Amino acid sequence: MDPEAFLDMANQVIKLKMFPYFDIAHSLLAALAVREDLGTNAQAFSRKHPLACWLSTMLVIFSGAMVANALLGEPILAPLKNTPQLLVGTAVWYMVFYTPFDIGYKIGKFLPVKLVASAMKEIYRAKKVYDGVTHAAKLYPNAWIIMIIIGTIKGNGAGFTKLLERLIRGAWTPTAMEFMQPSFYTKASLLASIIFVLDKKTDWMSAPHALVYFGIVIFLVYFKLSSILLGIHDPFLPFENLFCAIFFGGIWDSLAKILGRGQIKEGEGKDAKKSN
């Protein structure tokens, strides 16, 4: 592709308006995630506890902004002042849980629809990460770690509120902590935040900002579609295992076990000689 045409495409991606289409995709996948988390009891629960079902879905939809606001000392409920977005989320929630014959849920689960919605959601995620980094940079211009934290949370806030979201639905799962088992989306948001901070605060990125942004969008969309079509759920895992083995004691623990076994065998051999 011609470089100028590629750069022009990147500039168009940056200028994309998120409302309403990308918000619809985000809300659809959030509502589907809540329904799938409920499992086979989803329909019965939604009929018996519609308020809890709605609240948990809204928390998933607005979680990134709410958690980021809480950390930055801003009003936690401020994201809900966007009435059009709240109405879109509510309409999508109703469609997924209450349409006759489960038509809305089946449409959302239909593979072509899910692929399009997932691709749009990753574009939405890149925008949220960038907005989070930019907002934090205005408040704390020299605090890289705060920019990275806010960008990561904006990108995958639902992962950090899973414990509360399930608690609203009456389920207590204390092991559902994103810090203990971070998902690919949290790792990808963290990487995107770091790249955006480096692009904004250093001269290390020689490429135009539009290309950096577009590259992150391509990365997120590619691996999201790969997870759906090819079952590649976490491309970071091999690198994590190697890094942990080298820097967090993996090699030394294995070496200690090998040496320990050798000492045990040597001791057993000496005892056998003495008995003879």
Disulfide bonds with the S-S distance in Angstrom:
none
